[in-house]
Structures are given as structure tokens and as C-alpha cells.
């Protein structure tokens, strides 16, 4: 297909397609003349991924880093997915020479792998420092409950990850992380609302609230 058809089929404006080509985000087409080229389904899929990553709020350099990881043959698929997720905000310094003692202690308590190269370790360290600064603690009871239920969510997500295509796996992992985390936050708050209504209102008020919601 010509570039104009690629634009029409992908839903990406022609100037934007040309910009992605200039920036190297979209691979070049098969030359047909000095000024023309043919494009295929791989280009449509790549444009879909770029568009989705852009819609998730990622900058061009971050998108380029993710796309480079898709074709990075010197890394395992596991490493590529981990590094791709690291392109999502919040962005922190997770230099593996740094120590993350709070995160390490939590992960050891949960019986999980501690790998300081994984950016979420630095995220956890920062979150725990924030708790300390606010005068809050992460009790064993709370941590055990968090670990158990979050692991259950993670197991479902890993089971649903597509196999056989690194690009699809990266897309699933990055977009799934970016798009589902707000859903998890909202559901947690709504569960607070539901449980709080039962605990802090009378049975009649709780029933009335339920009827209004339904």
C-alpha cells in the first residue's frame, strides 16, 4: 500500500506518519521509486503501537526507547519487557549501584525477588521513604494483605500475556501497566466506599445507599 493508504487505514494523519518515518519510529517502506515506497501490515501494527504509547502520555524519546527494545536481540524477552515498563512514569534513578534497603526488606518479607535493576524497586523505596516522612508505617498485617492480593492480580495479568511476539508482549505489558493501574486505584477507593458505608452508617442507611447505587 502507498503511504496515503497507510495513513487512511491506520487512522494516523499523513503528516504524522511522515514525522514518525523521519524520527525513525516507523520503519521505512519497500522502495518502489526514487520518491515512493510500499507499506504493509507491519507498518499498521507499528503505527497502532506508537499511537497507543503516545496516548498513554509517553514522549517521543520514551516511545523510541520502547520500540528499540522490541528489536533488541541482545536482551531476553523478560529484560526487554522490564526495561520497556521502566519508560513509564514516575521516572526515578534506579542505578543498580544504589541500595534500596527499605524495598529489599519488604520484598524479602514477601518472599519475592529483589533485583535493584528493576525500576519498581526504586519506586517502592521512594514510596516507603514517603510513608516514613508522613509518620506512617507499613505493618506486617497490611503488607501481608497487600502482597497476597496484589500477587493474585499479577498472576492473572501474567497468565493473560500474549506469547510468540515480543512486540505484542511489550505492548501488553506497557499499555496494561499504564491503563489498568488507574482502574485498580479507582476500584480500591470504591471498595473503601462500600465497606465504609457498611461500617460507619446504620443498616438502613447502608441499604438505602445500595439501592441508590443499583
C-alpha positions in Angstrom: 0.0 0.0 0.0 1.1 3.6 -0.6 1.7 6.0 2.3 -1.6 7.7 1.8 -3.4 4.3 2.2 -1.3 3.5 5.2 -2.4 6.8 6.8 -6.1 6.1 5.9 -6.0 2.5 7.2 -4.2 3.3 10.4 -6.1 6.4 11.2 -2.9 8.4 11.7 -2.7 11.7 9.8 -0.3 11.7 6.9 2.0 14.4 8.2 2.2 12.5 11.5 3.1 9.3 9.6 5.9 11.2 7.8 7.1 12.6 11.1 7.3 9.1 12.6 9.3 8.0 9.5 11.7 10.9 9.8 12.2 10.2 13.5 12.8 6.5 12.9 9.9 5.4 15.0 8.2 3.8 11.9 10.4 1.6 9.8 10.9 2.6 6.2 8.8 1.0 3.5 10.0 -1.0 0.5 11.2 1.4 -2.1 9.3 1.4 -5.4 10.8 4.5 -7.0 13.1 7.5 -6.1 10.3 9.0 -4.1 7.8 6.2 -3.4 7.6 3.2 -1.2 5.2 0.4 -0.3 4.0 -0.4 3.2 2.4 -3.4 4.8 0.6 -4.7 7.8 3.7 -4.5 10.0 3.6 -0.7 9.5 -0.1 -0.6 10.5 0.7 -2.6 13.7 3.7 -0.4 14.5 1.6 2.8 14.0 -1.0 1.4 16.3 1.6 0.8 19.0 3.1 4.3 18.6 -0.3 5.8 18.7 -1.2 3.9 21.9 2.1 4.7 23.6 1.6 8.4 22.7 -2.0 8.2 24.1 -0.6 6.9 27.3 1.4 10.1 27.7 4.8 8.9 26.7 7.3 11.3 25.0 8.9 10.6 21.6 12.3 9.7 23.3 10.5 7.2 25.6 8.5 5.7 22.7 11.7 5.3 20.7 13.4 3.6 23.7 10.5 1.1 23.8 10.5 0.4 20.1 14.3 -0.1 20.2 13.7 -2.7 22.9 11.3 -4.6 20.7 14.1 -5.4 18.3 17.0 -5.7 20.8 18.2 -9.2 20.1 21.0 -8.9 22.7 18.4 -8.9 25.5 16.0 -11.6 26.7 12.3 -11.0 26.3 12.0 -10.7 30.1 14.6 -8.0 30.2 13.1 -6.2 27.2 9.7 -6.1 28.9 11.1 -4.9 32.2 13.1 -2.1 30.5 10.1 -1.1 28.5 7.9 -0.7 31.6 10.7 1.4 33.1 9.9 4.1 30.4 6.6 4.7 32.2 6.3 7.5 34.8 7.2 8.1 37.5 10.8 8.3 36.3 13.4 7.7 39.0 17.1 7.0 39.3 17.4 3.2 39.7 21.1 2.9 39.2 21.8 -0.7 40.4 24.8 0.5 42.4 22.4 2.3 44.7 21.0 0.5 47.7 17.2 0.2 48.4 17.2 -1.1 51.9 13.5 -0.5 52.7 12.3 -2.1 49.4 14.7 -5.0 49.9 13.3 -5.7 53.4 9.7 -5.6 52.1 10.5 -7.9 49.2 12.3 -10.4 51.4 9.4 -10.4 53.8 7.1 -11.2 50.9 9.5 -13.9 49.6 9.9 -12.1 46.2 12.9 -11.5 44.1 15.0 -8.4 44.9 16.6 -7.0 41.8 17.7 -3.4 42.1 17.9 -3.1 38.3 14.1 -3.3 38.1 12.8 0.3 38.3 9.8 -0.6 40.5 12.3 -1.3 43.3 13.3 2.4 43.3 9.6 3.3 43.1 8.9 1.2 46.2 11.9 2.7 48.1 10.6 6.2 47.4 7.1 5.2 48.5 8.4 3.8 51.7 10.5 6.9 52.4 7.3 9.0 51.8 5.5 6.9 54.4 8.2 7.5 56.9 8.2 11.2 56.2 4.4 11.3 56.9 4.9 9.4 60.1 3.1 6.3 58.8 4.2 2.7 59.0 3.6 -0.4 56.8 2.6 -3.0 59.3 3.2 -6.7 58.7 -0.6 -7.2 58.6 -1.1 -4.6 56.0 2.0 -5.7 54.0 0.9 -9.3 54.1 -2.5 -8.4 52.8 -1.2 -6.1 50.1 1.3 -8.8 48.9 -1.2 -11.6 48.8 -3.9 -9.7 46.9 -1.6 -7.8 44.5 0.2 -11.0 43.7 -3.2 -12.6 42.8 -3.8 -9.7 40.4 -0.3 -10.0 38.9 -0.8 -13.8 38.3 -3.9 -13.1 36.3 -2.2 -10.4 34.2 0.9 -12.6 33.6 -1.3 -15.5 32.6 -3.1 -13.3 30.0 0.1 -12.0 28.5 0.4 -12.9 24.7 3.2 -15.3 23.8 5.1 -15.6 20.5 5.6 -11.9 19.7 7.9 -9.6 21.6 6.1 -6.6 20.2 2.7 -7.8 21.4 4.1 -8.8 24.8 5.7 -5.3 25.2 2.5 -3.6 24.1 0.5 -5.7 26.6 2.9 -5.0 29.4 3.5 -1.3 28.9 -0.1 -0.3 28.0 -1.6 -2.7 30.5 0.5 -1.1 33.3 -0.3 2.4 32.1 -4.0 1.9 31.6 -5.0 -0.6 34.3 -3.3 0.9 37.2 -5.8 3.8 37.3 -8.6 1.2 37.2 -7.1 -0.6 40.2 -6.8 2.7 42.2 -10.4 3.6 41.4 -11.7 0.1 42.4 -9.7 0.3 45.7 -11.3 3.6 46.6 -14.8 2.3 45.6 -14.2 -0.7 47.8 -13.4 1.7 50.7 -16.6 3.5 50.0 -18.7 0.3 50.0 -17.0 -1.1 53.2 -17.1 2.3 54.9 -20.8 2.6 54.2 -21.4 -0.7 55.9 -19.2 0.2 58.9 -20.0 3.8 59.6 -23.7 4.1 58.7 -26.8 2.4 60.1 -28.1 -0.7 58.4 -31.0 1.2 57.0 -28.7 3.9 55.5 -26.4 1.3 54.1 -29.4 -0.5 52.4 -30.6 2.9 51.0 -27.2 3.7 49.6 -27.1 0.3 48.0 -30.5 0.8 46.4 -29.4 4.2 45.1 -26.3 2.7 43.5 -28.3 0.0 41.8 
